[in-house]
Amino acid sequence: MASSFSGKPRKASMAAYRQLLAKNHVEEILQDVKQNNRLDRKKELPVWLPLAQSFNNGTRKAEDAVPSGLFYLDIDEKGLTEQLWQKVQDENLIEEYRIVYFAESAGGGTHIWAWRTPGATIEEDIQKLASRLGVSYDSHVTDLARCCFMVSEKYVKLLDPIVFEEQPSSPKLGDNRGLNDESPLTEKNENGSETCSDPQPPNLGGSNYKGIPYENIVQALLWKLGYGDAPAEGERNMALYTMSRYMRFICDFDEQKLFTILPHWGLSDHEVQSTIKSAVGSTRPAGIPSMMNEVLSSLGAATEAGSAESEESTVAPVDAELPGILQDLSDHAPEEFREATLMAAMPMLGTLATGIRAKYRDGKLNSPSFIVDIEAPQATGKSFVDAEFELLMDPIIKQDEVEWQKEIEYSLAKKNGEEVENPCAQIRIIEPNIGVSAFLERALYAKGKHLFTYAPEIETVLKNNKGGAWTEKNDLFRLAYDNKPWGQHRISKDSFSGKVTLYYNMVMCGTPNKCRAFFADAESGLVSRVTPVLLPDMVGARMPHFKPWSQEDEEKVKRQCLCLMDEEGEIELPLINKAIEAWDEEKRQEYLQTLRYSLDVLRRRAALNGFRAGIIAYLLEGRQETERAIRFAVWYAERCLHYQLQLYGNKIDALHDNAVSPQASKGNIRYLDVLPKEFTKEDLVNLRLANNESPVVKTIICRWVKEGLVVKTNANLWQKIQV
């Protein structure tokens, strides 16, 4: 047993943690401490070093500590743990403060670990969380070598396995954690505690992942985590949370599927569902965790390599549970077309919900306005949008038929010399080759409602733009996306004069070459506003089959469309805004590592597109910010940015770096990781040049200093701050 804190620190892992609990008889010691007030026995407990990732000389000294990226809130007051845990759950503070550990301490207080905020000190982060919880705290836990007594799992409410994962691509401040104990962590676990097996294990129904039964994966993961055949009593809840957090990656993040697959170990259904829900919604790394990959590899499954080359080899995943109409659309589409089906629906549903405005995180009101471009070679299935257009836009198509009749009657009367009043027909679906004056006229008559264009071939819009100032509408598209005013003065008796705030939605389809021609100018601002979608490679594939719509299903969708048309007013979306802000910050941190200019440019409007998709999802969920709605908003932002970078990223980078022609990025090199611990300006310049990027690095280094990532130690020498 550890009798002092002078032992050599070692790297933490879930298995090592559980070994220490058993080998040091932690449960027995805690019982003596808590029930018999034997506080002197606390020193026998093994300890964590949550603030330190490692120590440069191998001994526990603050000056040699490499920060882990965590801060540690130590609340001494006893008896608050349950109350504070309830508050953390009710107010969703786990996500807001990125909490990774929450437990009752050995002395009866409360210990909380969370990720540090970039640019803030440990003390500032502690004060912020303590203030939010309304508690006093131990102010001496800013020492990087400060230890934290381990407690058994029955006292632990949350221990996020992400703290044990090696994740070089993660935007977080740190990954590995220090663990201190005098005994080696490699000793065999001799845990002799009784285990509680589930008397009625769930029926897995022969389900499998890549040919491997889930039952085998569950058992292998249990052993990998150090639980053996099953967790001991008092460990079951934490084991279920940890298992759910790993297994979600191979279960489509489907809570019901996890409920069926995972053993319950005697826990109530309500407790199991609640634990799984918390695990599925917790912060996730970019790919399958390394431990999960190791388990799958040991069982013979081919796991994702995570490389850029393999990224496009599979169909992009779509959430198993979607809001309202989106679920119906996804269910009727073949797997290869689900992503494009959902994205193409946004401009249509945004046009239906034209009466809604929502305040974005910058305080500006936004309408559900989208420009979606679906790209694929000829004869590969782009025409699926035809049926989607006819289904979703049916109410407006019928309204337009009535308005067109008014327009025709008026035109005929004028032709016959009759004096008739202009009916100002509110025709909202306009042709892709419409002229600028006619566009303005339709926008004025629409009286603040969205106009809509479906262009089955982007070439129609491309040719129309070549007709000169009277037909070129790229400026209009940009203004309409931003919901900005636009107008023109009458220059002839037949031209139209006026000014109007533009509300407009558009879906275009085209072949790669035609789409490149339309979006040829990477600096025009249109490429950052559009949501591009690439259909999967269909070369040699069978004709895709969409599930036919029954009359009952069609009527159900059309009823929801009519409900969207009745929506109006200004709405607040604090949870969706918060989720989008977190996503945007993640991409900003990624930029600070990769220095890819296009990522920093495109992430902003991709985030806005995601927020606008969240407006639609919110309405489809009955005006509720459900988890489905929030997930969809973030998913849309992610996929929008993915395609923008794939199609236009290199062009934007080349223009920024004054390159003659765009060159493919060499894997988004993470410059801060590649640079030595101490580096000069020339080191970074040489790396940038080797990656075909600009040698201008002054702004980059200044940004790193401001973000607390590096510190200047000499006239031309900087040192990395490892977090």
C-alpha positions in Angstrom: 0.0 0.0 0.0 1.0 3.6 -0.6 2.1 5.1 2.7 3.3 8.4 1.3 3.1 10.6 -1.8 6.7 10.4 -2.8 6.3 7.5 -5.2 7.1 7.8 -8.9 4.1 9.1 -10.9 2.8 6.8 -13.7 0.5 7.2 -16.6 -3.1 6.6 -15.8 -5.5 4.2 -17.5 -8.9 2.8 -16.6 -7.5 -0.7 -16.0 -4.7 0.7 -13.8 -7.2 2.7 -11.8 -9.3 -0.4 -11.1 -6.2 -2.4 -10.2 -5.2 0.2 -7.7 -8.6 0.2 -6.1 -8.5 -3.5 -5.6 -4.8 -3.9 -4.7 -4.9 -1.1 -2.1 -8.2 -2.2 -0.5 -9.6 1.3 -1.2 -13.2 0.4 -0.2 -12.1 -1.0 3.2 -10.0 2.1 3.9 -12.8 4.5 2.9 -15.2 2.6 5.2 -12.8 3.1 8.1 -12.3 6.8 7.2 -15.9 7.7 6.8 -17.6 5.5 9.5 -14.9 5.5 12.2 -13.4 8.9 11.4 -10.0 7.3 10.9 -8.7 10.3 8.9 -5.1 9.1 9.4 -5.8 6.2 7.0 -6.4 8.6 4.1 -2.6 8.6 3.5 -2.9 4.9 2.7 -5.1 5.7 -0.4 -3.5 5.9 -3.9 -3.8 9.3 -5.4 -4.5 11.0 -8.8 -2.5 13.9 -10.1 -5.2 15.5 -12.2 -3.4 18.7 -13.1 -0.3 16.9 -14.4 0.1 15.0 -17.6 3.6 13.9 -16.7 6.8 15.1 -15.0 9.9 15.8 -16.9 12.3 14.2 -14.4 9.9 11.5 -13.3 9.4 12.8 -9.7 6.4 14.8 -8.4 7.6 18.4 -8.4 5.4 21.3 -9.6 8.2 23.0 -11.5 8.8 19.8 -13.6 5.1 19.1 -14.3 3.6 19.1 -17.8 0.0 20.5 -17.5 -2.7 18.0 -18.3 -5.2 20.7 -19.4 -7.5 20.0 -16.5 -8.4 22.1 -13.5 -9.5 20.7 -10.2 -12.3 22.1 -7.9 -11.9 20.8 -4.3 -15.1 21.5 -2.2 -14.4 20.8 1.4 -17.9 21.2 2.8 -19.4 17.8 3.5 -22.7 16.5 2.4 -23.1 18.5 -0.8 -22.2 15.9 -3.4 -25.7 14.6 -4.2 -27.1 18.2 -4.3 -24.3 19.5 -6.5 -24.5 16.4 -8.8 -28.3 17.1 -9.3 -27.5 20.7 -10.2 -24.8 19.7 -12.6 -27.2 17.4 -14.4 -30.3 19.7 -14.3 -28.4 22.6 -15.8 -26.3 20.6 -18.2 -23.0 21.8 -16.7 -21.1 18.7 -17.8 -21.2 20.0 -21.4 -20.9 23.7 -20.5 -17.9 23.3 -18.3 -16.5 20.1 -19.9 -16.5 18.2 -16.6 -14.8 14.8 -16.8 -14.7 13.7 -13.1 -17.2 14.2 -10.3 -17.0 12.3 -7.0 -17.5 12.4 -3.3 -14.1 12.9 -1.8 -12.5 10.6 0.9 -13.2 13.3 3.5 -16.9 13.7 2.5 -16.5 16.8 0.3 -16.7 16.9 -3.5 -14.0 16.7 -6.2 -14.6 18.0 -9.7 -12.2 18.0 -12.7 -12.9 19.8 -15.9 -11.1 21.0 -19.0 -9.4 24.4 -18.8 -10.6 27.3 -20.8 -8.0 28.5 -23.4 -6.4 31.8 -22.2 -7.7 31.5 -18.7 -5.7 30.6 -15.6 -6.5 27.6 -13.4 -7.6 29.9 -10.6 -10.0 31.8 -13.0 -11.6 28.5 -14.1 -12.0 27.3 -10.6 -13.6 30.6 -9.5 -16.0 30.5 -12.5 -17.3 26.9 -11.8 -17.4 27.5 -8.0 -19.4 30.6 -8.5 -21.9 28.8 -10.8 -22.3 26.1 -8.2 -22.5 28.6 -5.4 -19.8 26.9 -3.2 -16.6 27.8 -1.5 -13.5 25.9 -2.3 -9.9 25.0 -1.5 -7.8 27.8 -3.1 -4.5 25.7 -3.0 -5.3 23.4 -5.9 -3.5 25.4 -8.6 -0.3 23.6 -7.8 0.3 21.2 -10.7 1.7 18.6 -8.4 -1.4 18.7 -6.2 -2.8 15.2 -5.5 -6.4 14.0 -5.1 -7.2 10.8 -3.1 -8.8 8.0 -5.1 -12.2 6.8 -4.0 -14.0 3.6 -5.0 -16.4 3.7 -7.8 -19.5 3.7 -5.6 -18.5 7.4 -4.7 -17.8 8.4 -8.3 -20.7 10.0 -10.3 -18.7 10.6 -13.4 -15.3 9.5 -14.7 -15.1 10.3 -18.4 -12.9 7.7 -20.2 -11.7 10.4 -22.6 -9.2 11.4 -20.0 -7.3 8.2 -20.6 -7.4 8.4 -24.4 -4.5 9.5 -26.6 -6.2 11.8 -29.1 -3.7 13.9 -31.1 -6.5 15.3 -33.3 -8.7 16.4 -30.4 -9.1 20.1 -30.0 -9.0 19.8 -26.2 -6.2 21.1 -24.1 -4.8 17.7 -22.9 -5.4 14.0 -23.0 -3.2 11.9 -20.7 -3.4 12.2 -16.9 -0.9 11.6 -14.1 -1.5 8.8 -11.6 0.6 8.5 -8.4 1.3 5.2 -6.5 4.3 3.5 -5.2 3.4 0.1 -6.6 3.8 -0.5 -10.3 0.7 -0.3 -12.4 1.6 -3.5 -14.3 0.9 -5.8 -11.4 -1.7 -8.4 -11.9 -5.2 -7.5 -10.5 -6.0 -9.7 -7.6 -9.4 -8.4 -7.0 -11.3 -11.0 -5.1 -14.5 -9.0 -4.6 -17.8 -10.6 -5.4 -19.5 -9.7 -8.7 -23.1 -9.4 -9.4 -24.1 -11.0 -12.7 -27.3 -9.9 -14.5 -29.8 -12.7 -13.9 -31.5 -11.9 -17.1 -29.0 -10.7 -19.7 -30.6 -8.9 -22.7 -31.3 -10.9 -25.8 -28.8 -9.7 -28.4 -30.7 -11.4 -31.2 -27.6 -12.3 -33.1 -26.8 -8.7 -33.8 -23.2 -8.0 -34.8 -20.7 -5.3 -35.8 -18.7 -6.2 -39.0 -19.5 -9.9 -38.4 -18.5 -9.9 -34.7 -21.4 -10.5 -32.3 -21.9 -7.6 -30.0 -21.9 -10.0 -27.0 -18.2 -10.9 -27.8 -17.3 -7.2 -28.1 -19.0 -6.3 -24.8 -17.1 -9.1 -23.0 -13.8 -8.2 -24.5 -14.2 -4.5 -23.6 -15.2 -5.4 -20.0 -11.9 -7.3 -19.7 -10.0 -4.5 -21.4 -11.4 -2.0 -18.8 -10.4 -4.3 -16.0 -13.9 -5.4 -14.9 -13.4 -9.1 -15.7 -16.7 -11.0 -16.5 -18.8 -8.4 -14.8 -18.4 -5.4 -12.5 -18.6 -5.8 -8.7 -21.5 -4.3 -6.8 -20.9 -0.6 -6.4 -19.1 -0.4 -9.7 -22.1 -1.3 -12.0 -23.3 2.3 -12.8 -19.8 3.5 -13.6 -19.1 0.4 -15.7 -22.3 0.9 -17.6 -21.5 4.5 -18.3 -17.9 3.7 -19.4 -19.1 0.8 -21.6 -21.8 3.0 -23.2 -19.3 5.7 -24.0 -17.1 3.3 -25.9 -19.8 1.1 -27.5 -21.8 4.2 -28.9 -19.2 4.5 -31.7 -20.2 1.1 -33.2 -24.0 1.4 -32.4 -24.8 4.6 -34.4 -25.1 6.5 -31.1 -28.4 4.8 -30.7 -29.5 4.7 -27.1 -32.1 2.0 -27.6 -29.6 -0.2 -29.3 -27.2 0.2 -26.4 -30.0 -0.6 -24.0 -30.5 -3.9 -25.8 -26.9 -4.8 -26.3 -25.3 -4.0 -22.9 -25.9 -6.0 -19.7 -27.9 -4.3 -17.0 -26.3 -6.1 -14.0 -29.5 -5.8 -11.9 -29.9 -2.1 -12.4 -33.4 -0.8 -13.0 -34.5 0.0 -16.6 -34.8 3.7 -15.7 -31.3 3.9 -14.3 -29.9 2.0 -17.3 -31.6 4.4 -19.8 -30.6 7.5 -17.9 -26.9 6.3 -17.7 -26.8 5.4 -21.4 -28.4 8.7 -22.4 -25.8 10.6 -20.4 -22.9 8.6 -22.0 -24.2 9.0 -25.5 -24.6 12.7 -25.1 -21.2 13.3 -23.5 -18.3 15.0 -25.4 -16.9 12.7 -28.1 -13.5 12.5 -29.8 -13.2 12.8 -33.6 -13.0 9.1 -34.2 -13.3 5.7 -32.5 -11.2 5.7 -29.3 -8.0 3.8 -29.5 -9.1 1.3 -26.8 -12.2 0.5 -28.8 -10.1 0.0 -31.9 -7.8 -2.3 -30.0 -10.7 -4.4 -28.8 -12.2 -4.6 -32.3 -8.8 -5.5 -33.8 -8.2 -8.2 -31.3 -11.6 -9.7 -32.4 -10.7 -9.4 -36.1 -12.8 -6.4 -37.1 -11.4 -3.9 -39.6 -11.5 -0.6 -37.8 -11.3 2.9 -39.2 -7.8 4.1 -39.7 -8.9 7.7 -39.4 -6.7 8.9 -42.3 -7.8 11.5 -44.8 -7.4 8.8 -47.6 -10.0 6.5 -46.0 -12.4 9.3 -45.0 -14.4 9.2 -48.2 -14.5 5.4 -48.6 -17.8 5.1 -46.8 -21.2 6.8 -46.9 -21.4 9.7 -44.5 -23.4 8.6 -41.4 -26.8 10.1 -40.7 -28.3 10.1 -37.2 -30.7 7.2 -36.5 -33.3 9.6 -35.0 -34.2 12.8 -36.8 -36.8 15.5 -36.2 -40.2 15.1 -37.8 -40.3 15.2 -41.6 -36.5 14.6 -41.8 -37.0 11.1 -40.3 -39.6 10.3 -43.0 -37.3 11.6 -45.8 -34.3 9.6 -44.4 -36.4 6.4 -44.1 -37.5 6.6 -47.7 -34.0 7.2 -49.2 -31.4 4.6 -49.9 -28.3 4.9 -47.6 -26.2 6.6 -50.2 -28.7 9.4 -50.7 -29.8 10.1 -47.1 -27.3 12.9 -46.5 -28.2 14.7 -49.8 -31.9 14.2 -49.2 -31.7 15.9 -45.8 -29.6 18.8 -47.0 -31.7 19.4 -50.1 -34.8 19.6 -47.9 -33.5 22.6 -45.9 -34.2 25.3 -48.5 -37.6 23.8 -49.1 -38.5 23.6 -45.4 -37.0 27.0 -44.9 -39.3 28.4 -47.5 -42.3 26.8 -45.9 -41.3 28.2 -42.5 -40.8 31.7 -43.9 -42.6 33.5 -41.0 -39.9 32.4 -38.4 -37.0 34.5 -37.3 -34.4 33.4 -34.7 -31.6 35.3 -32.9 -28.1 33.9 -33.6 -25.3 34.1 -31.0 -24.2 37.4 -32.4 -27.6 38.9 -31.6 -28.7 39.2 -35.2 -32.1 37.9 -36.4 -31.9 35.1 -39.0 -34.4 33.6 -41.3 -34.2 29.9 -42.5 -32.3 30.8 -45.7 -30.1 28.3 -47.6 -28.3 27.8 -50.8 -27.7 24.0 -51.5 -25.7 22.7 -54.4 -25.8 19.0 -55.1 -22.9 17.7 -57.2 -22.5 14.4 -59.1 -21.6 13.2 -62.5 -24.4 12.9 -65.1 -26.9 10.0 -64.8 -26.0 9.2 -61.2 -29.3 10.0 -59.5 -29.4 13.8 -58.9 -33.0 13.9 -60.1 -34.1 12.4 -56.8 -34.6 16.1 -55.8 -37.6 16.3 -58.3 -39.8 14.1 -56.2 -38.6 15.7 -53.0 -39.5 19.1 -54.4 -43.0 18.0 -55.5 -43.7 16.5 -52.1 -42.4 19.2 -49.8 -43.3 22.2 -51.8 -46.8 21.0 -52.7 -48.6 23.7 -50.6 -46.7 26.5 -52.3 -47.0 24.9 -55.7 -50.8 25.0 -55.3 -50.7 28.6 -54.0 -48.6 29.6 -57.0 -51.1 28.0 -59.4 -53.8 30.4 -58.1 -51.4 33.4 -58.3 -50.3 32.5 -61.8 -53.9 32.5 -62.9 -54.2 36.1 -61.6 -51.0 37.1 -63.4 -52.2 35.5 -66.7 -55.6 37.3 -66.5 -53.9 40.6 -65.8 -51.5 40.2 -68.7 -54.3 39.3 -71.2 -56.3 42.3 -70.0 -53.4 44.6 -70.5 -52.7 43.1 -73.9 -56.3 43.9 -74.9 -55.9 47.5 -73.8 -58.1 47.2 -70.7 -57.4 49.4 -67.7 -57.0 46.8 -64.9 -55.3 47.0 -61.5 -52.1 45.0 -61.1 -52.9 42.0 -58.7 -49.3 41.9 -57.6 -49.4 38.1 -57.8 -47.5 36.5 -54.9 -45.6 33.9 -57.0 -42.9 32.5 -54.8 -41.3 29.7 -56.9 -39.3 31.4 -59.5 -37.3 30.1 -62.5 -33.5 29.7 -62.4 -33.2 31.9 -65.5 -35.3 34.8 -64.2 -34.0 38.3 -64.9 -32.9 40.8 -62.2 -35.9 43.1 -62.6 -38.3 40.2 -62.5 -36.6 38.9 -59.4 -37.0 42.3 -57.7 -40.6 42.4 -58.7 -41.4 39.0 -57.3 -39.5 39.8 -54.0 -41.6 43.0 -53.6 -44.8 41.2 -54.2 -43.8 38.4 -51.8 -44.0 40.9 -48.9 -41.2 39.5 -46.7 -41.8 35.8 -47.6 -39.1 33.6 -49.1 -38.8 33.1 -52.8 -37.6 29.7 -54.0 -35.7 28.3 -57.0 -35.0 24.7 -57.9 -32.5 24.4 -60.7 -32.2 20.7 -61.8 -29.2 21.8 -63.9 -26.8 24.5 -62.5 -25.9 25.2 -66.1 -29.2 27.0 -66.6 -28.1 29.5 -63.8 -24.6 29.6 -65.2 -25.7 30.6 -68.7 -28.2 33.1 -67.3 -25.4 34.8 -65.4 -23.5 35.3 -68.6 -26.3 37.6 -70.0 -24.8 40.7 -68.3 -26.0 42.9 -65.5 -29.6 42.3 -66.3 -29.4 38.6 -65.5 -26.2 38.1 -63.3 -27.5 37.3 -59.8 -24.5 36.2 -57.7 -24.7 39.5 -55.8 -28.4 38.9 -55.2 -27.7 35.4 -53.9 -25.2 36.7 -51.4 -27.5 39.5 -50.2 -30.5 37.1 -50.0 -28.5 34.6 -47.9 -27.7 37.5 -45.5 -31.3 38.8 -45.7 -30.0 42.2 -46.7 -31.9 44.9 -48.6 -31.4 45.4 -52.4 -33.0 47.6 -55.0 -32.6 49.2 -58.4 -33.7 52.5 -60.0 -35.9 52.6 -63.1 -33.8 53.2 -66.2 -36.5 52.8 -68.8 -40.3 52.9 -68.8 -40.4 49.1 -69.0 -38.0 48.4 -66.2 -39.0 47.9 -62.6 -37.9 50.1 -59.7 -37.9 49.4 -56.0 -36.1 48.3 -52.9 -36.8 45.2 -50.7 -35.2 43.0 -48.1 -34.4 39.7 -49.8 -35.5 36.3 -48.5 -34.6 33.5 -50.8 -33.9 29.8 -50.9 -32.3 27.8 -53.6 -31.4 24.2 -54.6 -29.2 23.5 -57.5 -27.9 20.3 -59.1 -25.0 19.9 -61.4 -22.0 18.0 -62.7 -18.6 18.7 -61.2 -17.3 20.8 -64.1 -20.4 23.0 -64.2 -20.5 23.5 -60.5 -16.8 24.5 -60.5 -17.6 27.0 -63.3 -20.4 28.5 -61.3 -18.4 28.8 -58.1 -15.1 29.7 -59.9 -14.3 32.7 -57.8 -13.3 31.4 -54.3 -13.1 35.0 -53.0 -16.6 36.0 -54.1 -18.2 35.1 -50.7 -20.7 32.7 -52.4 -18.6 29.6 -51.7 -18.8 30.2 -47.9 -22.5 30.7 -48.0 -23.4 27.6 -50.1 -23.9 24.1 -48.6 -22.3 21.8 -51.2 -23.2 18.1 -51.2 -21.3 15.4 -53.1 -23.3 12.3 -53.9 -21.3 9.1 -53.3 -19.5 7.5 -56.3 -22.1 5.5 -58.1 -19.8 4.1 -60.9 -20.8 0.5 -61.4 -23.5 0.6 -58.8 -27.0 -0.6 -59.2 -29.7 1.9 -59.7 -30.7 3.4 -56.3 -34.2 2.6 -55.1 -36.1 5.0 -53.0 -38.9 3.5 -50.9 -42.2 4.4 -52.5 -44.4 6.8 -50.6 -47.8 5.5 -49.5 -50.7 7.9 -49.6 -50.9 7.9 -45.8 -47.2 8.8 -45.5 -47.5 11.5 -48.1 -50.5 13.0 -46.3 -48.6 12.9 -43.0 -45.7 14.9 -44.6 -48.0 17.4 -46.2 -49.7 18.1 -42.9 -46.4 18.9 -41.3 -45.5 21.1 -44.3 -48.8 23.1 -43.7 -47.9 23.4 -40.0 -44.6 24.9 -41.0 -46.4 27.5 -43.1 -48.4 28.5 -40.1 -45.3 29.2 -38.0 -44.4 32.8 -37.4 -42.7 35.0 -34.9 -39.3 35.4 -33.3 -37.8 32.5 -31.4 -34.9 32.0 -28.9 -32.7 28.9 -29.3 -30.2 29.1 -26.4 -29.3 25.3 -26.5 -28.8 25.2 -30.2 -26.7 28.4 -30.1 -24.6 26.9 -27.3 -24.0 23.7 -29.2 -23.1 25.5 -32.4 -20.8 27.8 -30.5 -19.0 24.8 -29.0 -18.6 23.3 -32.4 -17.3 26.5 -33.8 -14.8 26.8 -31.0 -13.6 23.3 -31.7 -12.9 24.2 -35.3 -11.1 27.4 -34.2 -8.8 25.4 -32.0 -8.2 23.0 -34.9 -7.2 26.0 -37.0 -4.7 27.2 -34.3 -3.1 23.8 -34.6 -3.2 23.3 -38.4 -3.1 27.0 -39.5 -5.2 26.1 -42.5 -6.6 29.5 -43.5 -9.7 28.1 -45.3 -10.8 26.3 -42.2 -10.9 29.5 -40.3 -12.7 31.3 -43.1 -15.3 28.6 -43.8 -16.1 27.5 -40.2 -18.0 30.7 -39.4 -20.8 30.4 -42.1 -20.9 26.6 -41.8 -21.8 27.3 -38.1 -24.5 29.7 -39.2 -25.8 27.2 -41.7 -26.0 24.7 -38.9 -27.9 27.1 -36.7 -30.4 27.8 -39.4 -30.8 24.0 -39.9 -31.4 24.0 -36.1 -34.3 26.4 -36.6 -36.1 23.9 -38.9 -35.3 21.0 -36.5 -36.7 23.0 -33.6 -40.0 23.6 -35.4 -40.3 20.0 -36.5 -39.8 19.0 -32.8 -42.9 21.0 -31.8 -40.9 24.1 -30.8 -38.6 22.2 -28.5 -34.8 22.2 -28.4 -34.6 18.4 -28.1 -31.4 16.4 -28.3 -32.4 15.4 -31.9 -32.7 19.0 -32.9 -29.4 20.0 -31.4 -27.6 17.0 -32.9 -29.0 17.7 -36.4 -27.9 21.4 -36.2 -24.3 20.3 -35.4 -24.4 17.5 -37.9 -25.4 20.0 -40.7 -22.7 22.4 -39.8 -20.1 19.6 -39.8 -21.1 18.2 -43.2 -21.4 21.7 -44.7 -17.8 22.6 -43.6 -16.5 19.1 -44.7 -17.7 19.7 -48.3 -16.7 23.3 -48.4 -13.2 22.4 -47.5 -13.1 19.5 -49.8 -14.3 21.6 -52.8 -13.0 25.1 -52.2 -10.4 24.9 -49.3 -7.3 24.5 -51.5 -8.4 27.4 -53.7 -9.0 29.7 -50.8 -5.6 28.7 -49.2 -3.8 29.3 -52.5 -5.3 32.8 -52.9 -4.4 33.6 -49.3 -0.8 32.4 -49.8 -0.5 34.1 -53.2 0.2 30.8 -54.8 0.0 30.5 -58.6 -2.3 27.5 -58.3 -4.0 25.6 -55.5 -2.1 22.6 -54.1 -3.6 19.9 -51.9 -2.9 20.3 -48.2 -0.4 17.7 -46.9 -2.8 16.2 -44.4 -3.5 19.4 -42.5 -0.2 19.3 -40.6 -0.5 20.3 -37.0 2.3 22.8 -36.8 2.4 23.2 -33.1 2.7 19.5 -32.6 5.5 19.2 -35.2 7.6 22.1 -33.9 10.2 21.3 -31.2 9.6 22.4 -27.6 11.6 25.5 -28.3 11.5 27.0 -31.8 12.4 30.0 -33.9 10.5 32.0 -36.5 12.7 30.3 -39.2 11.6 26.8 -37.9 7.9 27.7 -38.6 8.7 29.4 -41.9 10.5 26.4 -43.2 7.6 24.1 -42.1 5.1 26.3 -43.9 7.1 26.5 -47.1 7.5 22.7 -47.0 3.7 22.5 -46.9 3.3 24.8 -49.9 2.0 27.6 -47.6 2.8 31.2 -46.9 6.1 32.0 -45.1 4.4 35.0 -43.3 4.1 33.8 -39.7 4.1 36.9 -37.5 0.3 36.9 -37.0 0.3 33.1 -36.4 2.9 33.3 -33.6 1.1 36.4 -32.1 -2.1 34.4 -32.0 -0.4 31.4 -30.4 1.0 33.7 -27.7 -2.4 35.3 -27.1 -4.1 31.9 -26.8 -1.5 30.8 -24.2 -0.1 28.1 -26.5 3.5 29.5 -26.6 5.5 32.0 -24.6 8.4 34.1 -26.0 11.6 33.4 -24.1 14.1 35.4 -26.3 14.3 37.8 -29.2 13.7 35.0 -31.7 12.8 32.1 -29.5 9.4 30.7 -28.4 8.6 27.8 -26.1 5.5 25.6 -26.3 3.2 25.5 -23.3 2.1 21.9 -23.2 -1.5 21.7 -22.2 
